Amino acid sequence: MNPKRFVAVMAVLPLLWVAGCSGDDQSPTTTRAEIGTPDPPIPSEVNAIPFAVGAVAAAGNAEVWMKFPNNAPAVPEGFLVLDVTVNSGALEPFTITPEMFRVYTVDGRSYTPVAVGDIAQFGNVELATKESYNALLAVEIATDSEPALFLADFTDLGDRFFAVAFSLDPDFVPVAPEE
């Protein structure tokens, strides 16, 4: 994983503080990524090591599978499209909403799903036991900051649901920290 993407992933993990990327070199030809504090904050219960693109993440009574789509419809520049599947493992139906899903960028901003072109807004679906929901999820990224993290936060559904984070770096390989 290249250093810029590593910093991007680390910037949006559930940290209490984030070190800035300012340095002594203030020449006009030097550009550095602006790293910001996640807004809104990432839930403290989220996995410390994000899942990789294509992984299936257990979120308690739900599973989330996030990948980059193979054949997404064309969207204007500034949009990111993901292929997301949510599987229910709950005994009771539950509703997922667009606000449960966010893409965080390196600058700390976050974006929720929107409708664009042929892609409907992701979410607003009730899932029964063992039911799945698969759709394209589009977000409009209003800055030139790189997407770094995808978050699915089901914690508002109760104590048997969790938040899970995925790195948006296609080359990211999760590595457990040394003990």
Contacts in CASP RR format, 6 or more apart in sequence:
PFRMAT RR
TARGET T0000
AUTHOR 0000-0000-0000
METHOD contacts of the structure
MODEL  1
MNPKRFVAVMAVLPLLWVAGCSGDDQSPTTTRAEIGTPDPPIPSEVNAIP
FAVGAVAAAGNAEVWMKFPNNAPAVPEGFLVLDVTVNSGALEPFTITPEM
FRVYTVDGRSYTPVAVGDIAQFGNVELATKESYNALLAVEIATDSEPALF
LADFTDLGDRFFAVAFSLDPDFVPVAPEE
1 9 0 8 1.000
1 169 0 8 1.000
1 171 0 8 1.000
1 172 0 8 1.000
1 173 0 8 1.000
2 171 0 8 1.000
4 33 0 8 1.000
4 146 0 8 1.000
5 146 0 8 1.000
5 148 0 8 1.000
5 169 0 8 1.000
5 171 0 8 1.000
5 172 0 8 1.000
6 169 0 8 1.000
7 21 0 8 1.000
7 33 0 8 1.000
7 35 0 8 1.000
7 106 0 8 1.000
8 33 0 8 1.000
8 105 0 8 1.000
8 106 0 8 1.000
8 146 0 8 1.000
8 148 0 8 1.000
8 149 0 8 1.000
8 169 0 8 1.000
9 50 0 8 1.000
9 148 0 8 1.000
9 149 0 8 1.000
9 167 0 8 1.000
9 169 0 8 1.000
9 172 0 8 1.000
11 18 0 8 1.000
11 35 0 8 1.000
11 36 0 8 1.000
11 38 0 8 1.000
11 106 0 8 1.000
11 108 0 8 1.000
11 148 0 8 1.000
12 38 0 8 1.000
12 42 0 8 1.000
12 104 0 8 1.000
12 105 0 8 1.000
12 106 0 8 1.000
12 108 0 8 1.000
12 148 0 8 1.000
12 149 0 8 1.000
13 42 0 8 1.000
13 48 0 8 1.000
13 50 0 8 1.000
13 149 0 8 1.000
13 165 0 8 1.000
14 38 0 8 1.000
14 41 0 8 1.000
14 42 0 8 1.000
14 43 0 8 1.000
14 44 0 8 1.000
14 46 0 8 1.000
14 48 0 8 1.000
17 37 0 8 1.000
18 35 0 8 1.000
18 36 0 8 1.000
18 37 0 8 1.000
19 35 0 8 1.000
20 35 0 8 1.000
20 36 0 8 1.000
21 32 0 8 1.000
21 33 0 8 1.000
21 34 0 8 1.000
21 35 0 8 1.000
22 32 0 8 1.000
23 32 0 8 1.000
33 106 0 8 1.000
33 107 0 8 1.000
33 145 0 8 1.000
33 146 0 8 1.000
34 106 0 8 1.000
34 107 0 8 1.000
34 145 0 8 1.000
35 106 0 8 1.000
35 107 0 8 1.000
35 108 0 8 1.000
36 106 0 8 1.000
36 107 0 8 1.000
36 108 0 8 1.000
37 108 0 8 1.000
38 104 0 8 1.000
38 108 0 8 1.000
38 110 0 8 1.000
39 108 0 8 1.000
39 109 0 8 1.000
39 110 0 8 1.000
40 110 0 8 1.000
42 104 0 8 1.000
42 149 0 8 1.000
42 151 0 8 1.000
42 163 0 8 1.000
42 165 0 8 1.000
43 153 0 8 1.000
43 155 0 8 1.000
43 163 0 8 1.000
45 155 0 8 1.000
45 162 0 8 1.000
45 163 0 8 1.000
46 151 0 8 1.000
46 153 0 8 1.000
46 162 0 8 1.000
46 163 0 8 1.000
46 164 0 8 1.000
46 165 0 8 1.000
47 57 0 8 1.000
47 164 0 8 1.000
47 165 0 8 1.000
48 177 0 8 1.000
49 174 0 8 1.000
49 175 0 8 1.000
49 176 0 8 1.000
49 177 0 8 1.000
50 149 0 8 1.000
50 165 0 8 1.000
50 166 0 8 1.000
50 167 0 8 1.000
50 172 0 8 1.000
50 174 0 8 1.000
51 57 0 8 1.000
51 66 0 8 1.000
51 164 0 8 1.000
51 165 0 8 1.000
51 166 0 8 1.000
51 167 0 8 1.000
51 174 0 8 1.000
52 166 0 8 1.000
52 167 0 8 1.000
52 172 0 8 1.000
52 173 0 8 1.000
52 174 0 8 1.000
53 66 0 8 1.000
53 67 0 8 1.000
53 68 0 8 1.000
53 166 0 8 1.000
53 167 0 8 1.000
53 168 0 8 1.000
53 169 0 8 1.000
53 170 0 8 1.000
53 172 0 8 1.000
54 65 0 8 1.000
54 66 0 8 1.000
54 67 0 8 1.000
54 166 0 8 1.000
55 65 0 8 1.000
55 66 0 8 1.000
55 166 0 8 1.000
56 63 0 8 1.000
56 64 0 8 1.000
56 65 0 8 1.000
57 63 0 8 1.000
57 64 0 8 1.000
57 65 0 8 1.000
57 66 0 8 1.000
57 152 0 8 1.000
57 164 0 8 1.000
57 166 0 8 1.000
58 162 0 8 1.000
58 164 0 8 1.000
59 152 0 8 1.000
59 154 0 8 1.000
59 161 0 8 1.000
59 162 0 8 1.000
59 163 0 8 1.000
59 164 0 8 1.000
60 89 0 8 1.000
60 154 0 8 1.000
60 160 0 8 1.000
60 161 0 8 1.000
60 162 0 8 1.000
61 88 0 8 1.000
61 89 0 8 1.000
61 90 0 8 1.000
61 91 0 8 1.000
61 94 0 8 1.000
61 154 0 8 1.000
61 157 0 8 1.000
61 160 0 8 1.000
61 161 0 8 1.000
62 86 0 8 1.000
62 87 0 8 1.000
62 88 0 8 1.000
62 89 0 8 1.000
62 90 0 8 1.000
62 94 0 8 1.000
62 127 0 8 1.000
62 154 0 8 1.000
62 157 0 8 1.000
62 161 0 8 1.000
63 85 0 8 1.000
63 86 0 8 1.000
63 87 0 8 1.000
63 89 0 8 1.000
64 84 0 8 1.000
64 85 0 8 1.000
64 86 0 8 1.000
64 87 0 8 1.000
64 152 0 8 1.000
64 164 0 8 1.000
64 166 0 8 1.000
65 84 0 8 1.000
65 85 0 8 1.000
65 87 0 8 1.000
66 82 0 8 1.000
66 83 0 8 1.000
66 84 0 8 1.000
66 85 0 8 1.000
66 150 0 8 1.000
66 152 0 8 1.000
66 166 0 8 1.000
67 82 0 8 1.000
67 83 0 8 1.000
68 81 0 8 1.000
68 82 0 8 1.000
68 83 0 8 1.000
68 170 0 8 1.000
69 81 0 8 1.000
69 82 0 8 1.000
69 83 0 8 1.000
69 136 0 8 1.000
70 83 0 8 1.000
72 81 0 8 1.000
72 83 0 8 1.000
72 119 0 8 1.000
72 136 0 8 1.000
73 117 0 8 1.000
73 118 0 8 1.000
73 119 0 8 1.000
73 136 0 8 1.000
75 81 0 8 1.000
75 116 0 8 1.000
75 117 0 8 1.000
75 119 0 8 1.000
75 138 0 8 1.000
76 116 0 8 1.000
78 140 0 8 1.000
78 141 0 8 1.000
79 116 0 8 1.000
79 138 0 8 1.000
79 139 0 8 1.000
79 140 0 8 1.000
79 141 0 8 1.000
80 103 0 8 1.000
80 138 0 8 1.000
80 139 0 8 1.000
80 141 0 8 1.000
80 147 0 8 1.000
80 168 0 8 1.000
81 119 0 8 1.000
81 136 0 8 1.000
81 137 0 8 1.000
81 138 0 8 1.000
82 103 0 8 1.000
82 136 0 8 1.000
82 137 0 8 1.000
82 138 0 8 1.000
82 150 0 8 1.000
83 134 0 8 1.000
83 136 0 8 1.000
83 137 0 8 1.000
84 101 0 8 1.000
84 122 0 8 1.000
84 134 0 8 1.000
84 135 0 8 1.000
84 136 0 8 1.000
84 137 0 8 1.000
84 152 0 8 1.000
85 132 0 8 1.000
85 133 0 8 1.000
85 134 0 8 1.000
86 96 0 8 1.000
86 127 0 8 1.000
86 132 0 8 1.000
86 133 0 8 1.000
86 134 0 8 1.000
86 152 0 8 1.000
87 130 0 8 1.000
87 131 0 8 1.000
87 132 0 8 1.000
88 94 0 8 1.000
88 127 0 8 1.000
88 128 0 8 1.000
88 129 0 8 1.000
88 130 0 8 1.000
88 131 0 8 1.000
88 132 0 8 1.000
89 129 0 8 1.000
89 130 0 8 1.000
90 127 0 8 1.000
90 129 0 8 1.000
90 160 0 8 1.000
90 161 0 8 1.000
91 129 0 8 1.000
92 129 0 8 1.000
93 126 0 8 1.000
93 127 0 8 1.000
93 128 0 8 1.000
93 129 0 8 1.000
94 126 0 8 1.000
94 127 0 8 1.000
94 157 0 8 1.000
94 161 0 8 1.000
95 124 0 8 1.000
95 125 0 8 1.000
95 126 0 8 1.000
95 127 0 8 1.000
96 123 0 8 1.000
96 124 0 8 1.000
96 125 0 8 1.000
96 127 0 8 1.000
96 133 0 8 1.000
96 154 0 8 1.000
97 123 0 8 1.000
97 124 0 8 1.000
98 112 0 8 1.000
98 113 0 8 1.000
98 114 0 8 1.000
98 121 0 8 1.000
98 122 0 8 1.000
98 123 0 8 1.000
98 124 0 8 1.000
99 112 0 8 1.000
100 123 0 8 1.000
100 152 0 8 1.000
100 153 0 8 1.000
100 154 0 8 1.000
100 156 0 8 1.000
101 112 0 8 1.000
101 113 0 8 1.000
101 122 0 8 1.000
101 123 0 8 1.000
101 137 0 8 1.000
101 150 0 8 1.000
101 151 0 8 1.000
101 152 0 8 1.000
101 153 0 8 1.000
102 110 0 8 1.000
102 111 0 8 1.000
102 112 0 8 1.000
102 150 0 8 1.000
102 151 0 8 1.000
102 153 0 8 1.000
103 110 0 8 1.000
103 111 0 8 1.000
103 139 0 8 1.000
103 141 0 8 1.000
103 147 0 8 1.000
103 149 0 8 1.000
103 150 0 8 1.000
103 151 0 8 1.000
103 168 0 8 1.000
104 110 0 8 1.000
104 147 0 8 1.000
104 148 0 8 1.000
104 149 0 8 1.000
104 150 0 8 1.000
104 151 0 8 1.000
105 111 0 8 1.000
105 141 0 8 1.000
105 143 0 8 1.000
105 145 0 8 1.000
105 146 0 8 1.000
105 147 0 8 1.000
105 148 0 8 1.000
106 145 0 8 1.000
106 146 0 8 1.000
106 148 0 8 1.000
107 143 0 8 1.000
107 145 0 8 1.000
108 145 0 8 1.000
109 142 0 8 1.000
109 143 0 8 1.000
109 145 0 8 1.000
110 151 0 8 1.000
111 139 0 8 1.000
111 140 0 8 1.000
111 141 0 8 1.000
111 142 0 8 1.000
112 139 0 8 1.000
113 121 0 8 1.000
113 122 0 8 1.000
113 123 0 8 1.000
113 137 0 8 1.000
113 138 0 8 1.000
113 139 0 8 1.000
114 121 0 8 1.000
114 138 0 8 1.000
114 139 0 8 1.000
114 140 0 8 1.000
115 121 0 8 1.000
115 138 0 8 1.000
116 138 0 8 1.000
116 140 0 8 1.000
119 136 0 8 1.000
119 138 0 8 1.000
120 135 0 8 1.000
122 135 0 8 1.000
122 136 0 8 1.000
122 137 0 8 1.000
122 138 0 8 1.000
123 133 0 8 1.000
123 135 0 8 1.000
125 133 0 8 1.000
127 133 0 8 1.000
139 147 0 8 1.000
141 147 0 8 1.000
147 168 0 8 1.000
148 167 0 8 1.000
148 168 0 8 1.000
148 169 0 8 1.000
149 165 0 8 1.000
149 166 0 8 1.000
149 167 0 8 1.000
149 168 0 8 1.000
150 165 0 8 1.000
150 166 0 8 1.000
150 168 0 8 1.000
151 163 0 8 1.000
151 164 0 8 1.000
151 165 0 8 1.000
151 166 0 8 1.000
152 163 0 8 1.000
152 164 0 8 1.000
152 166 0 8 1.000
153 163 0 8 1.000
154 161 0 8 1.000
154 162 0 8 1.000
154 163 0 8 1.000
155 161 0 8 1.000
155 162 0 8 1.000
155 163 0 8 1.000
167 174 0 8 1.000
END
